[in-house]
């Protein structure tokens, strides 16, 4: 049993690492390793797929370009707004999330009621409504990358990979 548990832990770490790398790529390097790993952990725990997390990063790039906002803040607002069902976080990006409308619409598409949705299904309902609005608002905006932020995150990753040692 302990060897299968250890194998499962290795698989989970590899999967989390893969999602972290995907997020860094989707953000075009504007998410550092730490931010991407935290976002991957939160997103996967809430039942979002790696592709859905990639879509959040791309939407954040487009929103930050269109609104002249910091990418990190835009991504954080999208991730937390969707994962915690906090409409006020999304308001800053021009996304007006109505929880009741989102869950009722999603439930109807499944042929059930909003009250019978599981937590994962509620998260999906909120994700879908948020992404629908993000696409309406920013879908035609080219996602741009801030080269200075990307350089900063790359240097941070290099520092993590190759820490300097101080000699006495």
C-alpha positions as CSV (number, residue, x, y, z in Angstrom):
1,X,0.0,0.0,0.0
2,X,2.8,2.4,0.8
3,X,4.5,1.9,-2.5
4,X,1.3,2.6,-4.4
5,X,0.8,5.7,-2.2
6,X,4.3,6.8,-3.0
7,X,3.7,6.2,-6.7
8,X,0.5,8.3,-6.5
9,X,2.4,11.1,-4.8
10,X,5.0,11.1,-7.6
11,X,2.3,11.2,-10.3
12,X,0.5,14.1,-8.5
13,X,3.8,16.1,-8.3
14,X,4.5,15.4,-12.0
15,X,0.9,16.4,-13.0
16,X,1.1,19.6,-10.9
17,X,4.5,20.3,-12.5
18,X,3.1,19.9,-15.9
19,X,0.1,22.2,-15.2
20,X,2.5,24.7,-13.7
21,X,4.6,24.7,-16.9
22,X,1.5,25.0,-19.0
23,X,0.4,28.1,-17.0
24,X,3.8,29.7,-17.4
25,X,3.6,29.1,-21.2
26,X,0.0,30.4,-21.4
27,X,1.0,33.5,-19.5
28,X,4.0,33.9,-21.9
29,X,6.3,33.8,-19.0
30,X,4.6,36.5,-17.0
31,X,3.7,34.1,-14.2
32,X,6.6,33.0,-12.1
33,X,7.1,29.4,-11.0
34,X,5.7,30.1,-7.5
35,X,2.6,31.9,-8.8
36,X,1.9,29.3,-11.5
37,X,2.3,26.4,-9.0
38,X,-0.1,28.1,-6.6
39,X,-2.6,28.8,-9.3
40,X,-2.3,25.2,-10.6
41,X,-2.9,23.8,-7.1
42,X,-6.0,26.1,-6.5
43,X,-7.4,25.4,-9.9
44,X,-7.0,21.7,-9.9
45,X,-8.5,21.5,-6.4
46,X,-11.5,23.3,-7.6
47,X,-12.0,20.9,-10.5
48,X,-10.7,23.0,-13.4
49,X,-8.8,21.3,-16.2
50,X,-5.3,22.4,-17.3
51,X,-6.9,23.8,-20.5
52,X,-9.3,25.9,-18.4
53,X,-6.4,27.3,-16.3
54,X,-4.6,28.1,-19.6
55,X,-7.7,30.0,-20.8
56,X,-7.8,32.0,-17.6
57,X,-4.1,33.0,-18.1
58,X,-4.8,34.0,-21.7
59,X,-8.0,36.0,-20.7
60,X,-5.9,37.8,-18.0
61,X,-3.3,38.7,-20.7
62,X,-6.0,40.1,-22.9
63,X,-7.8,41.9,-20.0
64,X,-4.6,43.5,-18.8
65,X,-3.8,44.7,-22.3
66,X,-7.3,46.1,-22.9
67,X,-7.5,47.8,-19.5
68,X,-3.9,48.8,-19.0
69,X,-3.8,46.7,-15.9
70,X,-1.1,44.7,-14.3
71,X,-1.2,41.1,-15.6
72,X,-0.6,39.5,-12.2
73,X,-3.5,41.4,-10.7
74,X,-5.8,40.5,-13.6
75,X,-4.9,36.8,-13.4
76,X,-5.3,36.8,-9.6
77,X,-8.7,38.4,-9.9
78,X,-9.8,35.9,-12.6
79,X,-8.5,32.9,-10.7
80,X,-9.8,33.9,-7.3
81,X,-13.1,35.3,-8.7
82,X,-13.8,32.0,-10.4
83,X,-12.5,29.6,-7.8
84,X,-14.1,31.4,-4.8
85,X,-17.2,32.6,-6.7
86,X,-16.4,36.3,-5.7
87,X,-18.1,38.6,-8.2
88,X,-16.6,41.7,-6.7
89,X,-13.1,40.5,-7.8
90,X,-14.3,40.2,-11.4
91,X,-16.1,43.6,-11.3
92,X,-12.7,45.4,-11.6
93,X,-12.2,43.7,-15.0
94,X,-15.7,44.6,-16.2
95,X,-17.1,41.2,-15.7
96,X,-20.5,41.2,-14.0
97,X,-21.0,37.7,-12.5
98,X,-24.5,36.9,-11.4
99,X,-24.1,33.6,-9.4
100,X,-27.8,32.7,-9.6
101,X,-27.9,33.3,-13.3
102,X,-24.7,31.3,-14.0
103,X,-25.7,28.3,-11.9
104,X,-29.3,28.2,-13.2
105,X,-28.1,28.4,-16.8
106,X,-25.5,25.7,-16.3
107,X,-28.0,23.5,-14.5
108,X,-30.5,23.9,-17.3
109,X,-27.9,22.8,-19.8
110,X,-27.4,19.6,-17.7
111,X,-31.2,19.0,-17.4
112,X,-31.1,19.6,-13.6
113,X,-31.7,22.3,-11.1
114,X,-29.2,24.8,-9.6
115,X,-29.9,23.4,-6.1
116,X,-28.8,20.0,-7.2
117,X,-25.4,21.0,-8.6
118,X,-22.3,19.7,-7.0
119,X,-19.5,22.1,-5.8
120,X,-17.5,21.1,-8.9
121,X,-20.5,21.8,-11.2
122,X,-21.0,25.2,-9.5
123,X,-17.4,26.0,-10.1
124,X,-17.8,25.0,-13.8
125,X,-20.9,27.2,-14.1
126,X,-19.0,30.2,-12.7
127,X,-16.0,29.5,-14.9
128,X,-18.1,29.2,-18.1
129,X,-20.0,32.5,-17.4
130,X,-16.8,34.3,-16.5
131,X,-15.1,33.1,-19.7
132,X,-18.1,33.9,-21.8
133,X,-18.0,37.5,-20.6
134,X,-14.2,37.8,-20.8
135,X,-14.4,36.6,-24.4
136,X,-17.2,39.2,-25.2
137,X,-15.1,42.0,-23.6
138,X,-11.6,41.0,-24.6
139,X,-11.8,38.2,-27.2
140,X,-10.6,40.4,-30.1
141,X,-7.8,42.0,-28.1
142,X,-4.3,40.7,-28.9
143,X,-2.8,39.3,-25.8
144,X,0.4,41.2,-25.2
145,X,3.4,40.4,-23.0
146,X,5.4,42.8,-20.9
147,X,9.0,41.9,-21.6
148,X,10.2,43.3,-18.3
149,X,7.8,41.2,-16.3
150,X,8.8,38.1,-18.3
151,X,12.5,38.9,-17.7
152,X,11.9,39.4,-14.0
153,X,10.1,36.0,-13.7
154,X,12.8,34.3,-15.8
155,X,15.6,35.7,-13.5
156,X,13.6,34.6,-10.5
157,X,13.3,31.1,-11.9
158,X,17.1,31.0,-12.6
159,X,17.7,32.1,-9.0
160,X,15.5,29.3,-7.7
161,X,17.2,26.7,-10.0
162,X,20.7,27.9,-9.2
163,X,20.8,29.6,-5.9
164,X,24.0,31.5,-5.1
165,X,26.1,30.5,-2.1
166,X,27.8,33.0,0.0
167,X,31.3,32.2,1.1
168,X,32.5,33.2,4.5
